[in-house]
């Protein structure tokens, strides 16, 4: 990135870092910080992310180093992406990057210490690498970029699958030059769990438990006696039959907990046969449960919009039944630092933070729109198609495969309709909308021949 030509972009990045200093810290990362401070460990957000967090927060003491490095990673990855979509001039590249970086979703998440932010860096880099390879821009793909993409992908469990998809794409594209890089990183990541304790043994079973809970609590569900016997070994029958919403995996699974529940010692031999029987006999209940939990990942028209953070019921008093942030649904942007021990009060910072927080609130109060990943991925697909139409679907399918697999995994595994799970799609959509508008305006301003 040439500093002189990118001064406006760097100024925007500096604004976000200063106004939100020392960074933002959501609940999951705050939990990890507290574990680090107690000398504990966890693989919940991948072992690789834990070790990186441990290193760059100095055992959970500070977050401003991590937020600074993530901000650099965002700039680097989106600058790499804008140079991968065949923009005619460097001036237009800078304009696209500037208007992308000024958006609140980009700004807040670029300084949020979270595996969601690091995963975005890896995802964006991966998409850019695939675009360069499929459009024969192979000379511009270097080992450093392939290494960064692989490492940051593996800070999310979803990234492990996407890394394998990327390996297969490189193989079928006959671009084996970087295969060893990704294989090496995968092997390295396999050693990361060494020295880390497993903290949530039931996590891998939760997508199955919530599906089974949603089925058997239905009055007319088909459940065999053998399946009921297996389910009652996990939790009492009244817990299974007590109706709860299927839109939240954690709430549904938590409703199974009791003094006699056995969720800490689950086995596939118990879960899988019962799950397959319930799925075979009650497929609609299972599918609708997934649709409810993954609405942010599903496309418009075919599926309902996600739940909005602010209530749309005008008959109720403002904020009725909610906190002072008027939050009744999931947020797009996390505006706070949830672990106060790493917060730093800087004099006069409030004057920078107020406009930033106002922008965040405007986004969050319309979270159904700004957080709908299934909607925002459409402009990205259109951008790719318009920029690389000559390649045809045959070569672009490798780029689309990453997007498709990502959204299918979200459909299958999302615990609730929280927009951060589809953060890559949201940011790629913001980026693409900006790019399409900038490129459209540049064509309109060109003199007619």
C-alpha positions in Angstrom: 0.0 0.0 0.0 1.5 3.3 -1.1 1.3 5.6 2.0 1.0 8.9 0.0 -1.8 7.8 -2.2 -3.6 6.1 0.7 -3.5 9.0 3.2 -7.4 9.3 3.3 -7.7 5.6 4.0 -5.1 5.7 6.7 -6.8 8.8 8.3 -10.1 6.9 8.5 -8.3 3.9 10.0 -6.7 6.2 12.6 -10.1 7.7 13.4 -11.6 4.3 14.2 -8.6 3.2 16.3 -8.5 6.5 18.3 -12.3 6.9 18.7 -12.7 3.3 19.9 -9.3 2.9 21.7 -8.2 0.5 23.1 -10.6 -1.5 20.9 -13.9 -3.4 21.3 -14.2 -6.6 23.2 -17.4 -8.7 22.9 -18.6 -11.4 25.3 -16.7 -14.4 23.9 -13.4 -12.6 23.7 -14.0 -11.1 27.2 -14.5 -14.7 28.5 -11.2 -15.7 26.9 -9.4 -12.7 28.4 -10.7 -13.6 31.9 -9.5 -17.2 31.4 -6.1 -15.9 30.4 -5.9 -13.7 33.5 -6.7 -16.8 35.6 -4.0 -18.8 33.9 -6.6 -21.1 32.2 -7.0 -22.1 28.5 -9.7 -23.0 26.0 -10.0 -24.4 22.5 -13.5 -23.1 22.1 -12.6 -20.5 19.5 -9.8 -22.7 18.0 -6.5 -23.3 19.7 -4.7 -21.1 17.2 -6.8 -18.1 18.1 -6.2 -18.7 21.8 -2.4 -18.7 21.4 -2.6 -15.6 19.2 -4.8 -13.9 21.8 -2.5 -15.0 24.6 0.5 -13.6 22.8 -0.8 -10.2 21.6 -2.8 -9.4 24.8 0.2 -10.3 27.0 -1.7 -12.9 28.9 -5.0 -10.9 28.9 -3.5 -7.7 30.2 -4.1 -5.3 27.3 -6.1 -5.3 24.0 -4.7 -2.2 22.2 -1.9 -4.2 20.6 -4.3 -6.8 19.2 -6.9 -4.2 18.0 -4.1 -2.3 16.2 -2.8 -5.5 14.5 -6.4 -6.4 13.4 -6.9 -2.9 12.0 -3.7 -3.4 9.9 -5.0 -6.8 8.9 -8.3 -5.3 7.7 -6.6 -2.6 5.7 -4.1 -5.1 4.2 -6.8 -7.7 3.2 -9.3 -5.3 1.7 -6.5 -3.4 -0.1 -5.4 -6.9 -1.5 -9.0 -7.6 -2.5 -9.5 -4.2 -4.3 -6.4 -4.9 -6.3 -7.8 -8.3 -7.3 -11.0 -7.1 -9.0 -9.3 -5.4 -12.0 -10.1 -1.8 -11.1 -8.8 0.5 -13.9 -6.8 3.0 -11.9 -5.1 3.3 -8.5 -7.2 6.4 -7.8 -10.4 4.3 -8.1 -8.8 1.6 -5.9 -8.2 4.2 -3.2 -11.7 5.6 -3.5 -13.2 2.1 -3.1 -11.0 1.4 -0.1 -11.7 4.8 1.5 -15.5 4.5 1.3 -15.4 0.9 2.4 -13.3 1.7 5.5 -15.6 4.6 6.4 -18.6 2.3 6.9 -19.3 1.6 10.6 -19.4 -2.2 10.2 -15.9 -2.1 8.8 -14.7 0.5 11.3 -15.9 -1.2 14.5 -15.0 -4.7 13.5 -11.5 -3.6 12.3 -10.7 -2.8 16.0 -12.7 -5.6 17.7 -10.6 -8.2 19.3 -12.5 -11.3 18.3 -12.1 -14.5 16.2 -14.8 -13.1 14.0 -12.5 -10.2 13.0 -9.5 -12.4 12.4 -11.6 -14.9 10.4 -12.8 -12.0 8.1 -9.1 -11.2 7.3 -8.5 -14.8 6.2 -11.8 -15.1 4.3 -11.2 -11.9 2.3 -7.6 -12.9 1.5 -8.8 -16.4 0.4 -11.4 -14.9 -2.0 -8.9 -12.5 -3.4 -6.3 -15.3 -4.0 -8.9 -17.4 -5.8 -9.9 -14.4 -8.0 -6.3 -13.8 -8.9 -5.6 -17.4 -9.7 -8.8 -17.9 -11.7 -8.2 -14.7 -13.7 -4.5 -15.7 -14.3 -3.1 -13.0 -12.1 -0.8 -15.7 -10.7 2.3 -13.4 -10.7 0.7 -11.4 -7.9 0.1 -14.3 -5.5 3.0 -14.6 -3.1 3.8 -17.0 -0.3 3.3 -14.3 2.4 -0.3 -13.8 1.2 -1.1 -17.5 1.0 0.3 -17.9 4.5 -1.7 -15.0 6.0 -4.9 -16.3 4.4 -4.4 -19.8 5.9 -3.4 -18.7 9.4 -6.3 -16.3 9.7 -8.8 -18.7 8.3 -7.9 -21.2 11.1 -8.8 -18.8 13.8 -12.4 -20.0 13.3 -13.5 -23.7 13.3 -15.5 -22.9 10.1 -12.1 -21.9 8.6 -10.8 -25.4 8.8 -13.4 -26.6 6.3 -12.9 -23.6 4.1 -9.2 -24.2 4.1 -9.8 -27.7 2.8 -12.1 -26.4 0.1 -9.4 -23.9 -0.9 -6.9 -26.8 -1.1 -9.2 -28.7 -3.4 -9.7 -25.6 -5.5 -6.0 -25.1 -5.9 -5.6 -28.7 -6.8 -8.3 -28.7 -9.5 -7.0 -25.4 -10.8 -3.7 -27.1 -11.3 -2.1 -24.4 -9.2 -0.1 -26.7 -6.8 2.5 -24.1 -6.1 0.9 -23.0 -2.8 -0.6 -26.4 -1.7 2.4 -27.0 0.6 1.8 -23.6 2.3 -1.8 -24.5 3.3 -0.9 -28.1 4.1 1.9 -26.8 6.3 -0.4 -24.4 8.2 -3.0 -27.1 8.7 -0.3 -29.4 10.1 1.0 -26.6 12.3 -2.6 -25.8 13.5 -3.0 -29.5 14.5 -0.3 -29.0 17.1 -1.9 -25.9 18.5 -4.1 -27.8 21.0 -1.1 -29.0 22.9 -1.2 -27.4 26.3 -4.8 -26.3 26.0 -7.7 -27.7 28.1 -11.0 -28.7 26.6 -13.7 -26.6 28.3 -17.0 -27.5 26.6 -17.3 -31.1 25.8 -20.9 -30.8 24.6 -20.3 -28.1 22.0 -19.9 -30.5 19.1 -23.3 -32.2 19.9 -25.3 -29.0 20.3 -26.5 -28.7 16.7 -27.9 -32.2 17.0 -29.4 -31.7 20.5 -31.3 -28.5 19.4 -32.8 -30.3 16.4 -33.9 -33.3 18.5 -35.3 -30.9 21.2 -37.3 -29.0 18.6 -38.8 -32.2 17.2 -39.7 -34.1 20.3 -41.3 -31.1 22.0 -43.9 -30.9 19.1 -47.2 -32.6 20.2 -47.5 -34.6 16.9 -43.9 -35.5 16.3 -43.1 -39.1 15.4 -40.8 -40.5 18.1 -40.2 -44.2 18.5 -40.0 -45.8 22.0 -36.4 -46.7 21.4 -35.5 -43.1 20.6 -37.3 -42.0 23.8 -35.3 -44.4 25.8 -32.0 -43.0 24.3 -33.2 -39.4 24.9 -34.0 -40.0 28.5 -30.5 -41.2 29.2 -29.4 -37.7 28.3 -32.1 -35.6 30.0 -35.5 -36.2 31.7 -38.5 -36.5 29.4 -40.2 -33.5 30.8 -37.2 -31.4 29.8 -37.4 -32.7 26.3 -41.1 -32.0 26.0 -41.2 -28.6 27.6 -41.7 -26.2 24.6 -39.1 -23.5 23.9 -38.2 -21.4 20.9 -36.0 -23.1 18.3 -34.5 -19.8 17.2 -31.6 -20.0 19.8 -29.5 -23.1 20.0 -28.0 -22.2 23.4 -31.4 -21.5 25.0 -32.9 -24.7 23.7 -30.0 -26.9 24.8 -29.8 -25.1 28.1 -33.4 -26.0 28.8 -32.3 -29.7 28.9 -29.9 -29.0 31.8 -31.0 -30.3 35.2 -29.5 -32.1 38.1 -30.1 -35.4 36.3 -29.0 -34.3 32.8 -26.0 -36.0 31.3 -24.8 -33.5 28.8 -21.2 -33.7 29.8 -20.7 -37.3 28.8 -22.4 -37.5 25.4 -21.4 -40.1 22.8 -22.1 -40.4 19.1 -23.5 -43.9 19.7 -26.2 -42.2 21.7 -26.9 -39.2 19.6 -26.6 -40.3 15.9 -29.2 -43.1 15.7 -31.8 -41.0 17.5 -31.0 -38.0 15.4 -31.3 -39.8 12.1 -34.6 -41.4 13.2 -36.1 -38.0 14.2 -34.8 -36.4 11.0 -36.3 -39.1 8.8 -39.7 -39.0 10.4 -39.9 -35.2 11.1 -37.9 -33.4 8.4 -40.0 -30.2 8.2 -39.5 -29.4 11.9 -35.7 -29.8 11.7 -35.5 -27.7 8.5 -37.6 -24.8 9.8 -35.6 -24.8 13.0 -32.4 -24.3 11.0 -34.1 -21.6 8.9 -35.0 -19.7 12.0 -31.5 -19.9 13.5 -29.7 -19.0 10.2 -32.0 -16.4 8.8 -29.1 -13.9 8.5 -27.3 -16.3 6.1 -30.3 -17.0 3.8 -31.2 -15.0 0.7 -34.2 -12.6 0.5 -37.5 -13.5 -1.1 -37.0 -17.2 -0.5 -36.7 -16.7 3.3 -37.9 -14.3 6.0 -35.7 -11.4 7.1 -33.8 -11.7 10.4 -35.1 -10.3 13.6 -34.4 -6.6 14.2 -32.5 -5.4 17.2 -35.1 -2.7 17.9 -38.8 -3.6 18.3 -41.1 -2.6 15.4 -44.2 -2.7 17.6 -45.2 1.0 17.7 -47.9 0.3 20.3 -45.3 -0.4 23.0 -43.3 2.3 24.9 -39.8 2.8 23.5 -37.5 0.2 25.0 -40.3 -1.7 26.8 -38.8 -4.8 28.3 -35.3 -4.1 27.0 -32.1 -2.5 28.3 -31.1 1.1 27.8 -29.6 0.2 24.4 -33.2 -0.7 23.3 -31.9 -4.2 22.4 -34.4 -6.9 21.9 -32.6 -8.8 19.1 -29.0 -9.5 17.9 -26.7 -6.6 17.2 -24.6 -6.1 14.0 -21.9 -4.1 15.8 -20.7 -4.7 19.3 -20.2 -1.2 20.7 -18.5 -1.9 24.1 -15.6 -3.5 26.0 -17.2 -6.3 28.1 -14.2 -6.9 30.3 -13.5 -3.6 32.1 -10.0 -4.6 33.3 -8.6 -4.0 29.9 -10.4 -0.8 29.2 -8.4 2.4 29.2 -9.9 5.9 29.8 -8.2 8.5 27.6 -9.0 12.2 28.2 -11.0 13.9 25.4 -11.5 10.5 23.6 -15.3 10.8 24.2 -15.5 13.6 21.6 -14.2 11.1 19.0 -16.2 8.2 20.4 -19.6 9.9 20.3 -20.0 10.2 16.5 -18.6 6.6 16.1 -21.1 5.2 18.6 -23.9 7.1 16.9 -23.1 5.5 13.6 -23.0 2.1 15.3 -26.4 2.7 16.9 -27.9 3.7 13.5 -26.7 0.4 12.0 -27.9 -1.7 15.0 -31.3 -0.2 15.1 -31.8 -1.5 11.5 -30.0 -4.8 12.1 -32.4 -6.7 9.9 -31.0 -4.9 6.9 -27.3 -4.3 7.8 -26.9 -7.7 9.3 -28.6 -9.8 6.6 -25.7 -11.7 5.1 -27.9 -13.5 2.6 -28.9 -10.1 1.2 -25.4 -8.5 1.2 -23.7 -11.4 -0.6 -25.8 -10.6 -3.7 -23.9 -7.4 -4.6 -20.6 -9.2 -4.1 -21.7 -12.0 -6.5 -22.8 -9.3 -9.0 -19.5 -7.5 -8.7 -17.5 -10.6 -9.4 -19.7 -11.6 -12.3 -19.4 -8.1 -13.8 -15.7 -7.8 -13.4 -14.8 -11.4 -14.5 -17.7 -12.2 -16.9 -15.2 -13.4 -19.6 -13.9 -16.1 -17.3 -17.4 -17.8 -17.2 -18.9 -19.8 -14.4 -16.5 -22.7 -15.0 -13.5 -20.8 -13.4 -15.5 -18.6 -11.1 -17.1 -21.6 -9.5 -14.1 -22.0 -7.2 -14.7 -18.6 -5.8 -18.4 -19.2 -5.5 -17.7 -22.5 -3.8 -16.1 -20.8 -0.9 -19.2 -18.6 -0.5 -21.6 -21.4 -0.9 -19.9 -23.8 1.5 -19.6 -20.9 4.1 -23.4 -20.2 3.9 -24.3 -23.9 3.9 -22.3 -24.3 7.0 -24.0 -21.4 8.6 -27.4 -22.9 7.7 -26.3 -26.2 9.4 -24.4 -24.9 12.4 -25.5 -21.4 13.4 -26.6 -21.2 17.0 -28.8 -18.2 16.5 -29.5 -15.4 14.0 -26.6 -13.2 15.2 -25.1 -11.2 12.3 -21.5 -11.6 13.4 -21.6 -15.2 12.2 -21.9 -13.9 8.6 -19.6 -11.0 9.1 -17.5 -11.9 5.9 -20.6 -11.7 3.8 -21.7 -8.3 5.3 -18.3 -6.7 4.7 -17.9 -8.2 1.2 -21.4 -6.8 0.5 -20.5 -3.4 1.8 -17.2 -3.4 -0.2 -19.0 -4.6 -3.4 -21.8 -1.9 -3.1 -19.1 0.8 -2.8 -17.1 -0.7 -5.6 -20.1 -0.9 -8.0 -21.1 2.7 -7.2 -17.6 4.1 -7.6 -17.0 2.3 -10.9 -20.4 3.3 -12.2 -19.7 6.9 -11.4 -16.3 6.8 -13.1 -17.9 5.5 -16.3 -20.6 8.2 -16.2 -17.9 10.9 -15.8 -15.9 9.7 -18.8 -16.4 11.9 -21.9 -18.3 10.4 -24.7 -16.2 9.5 -27.8 
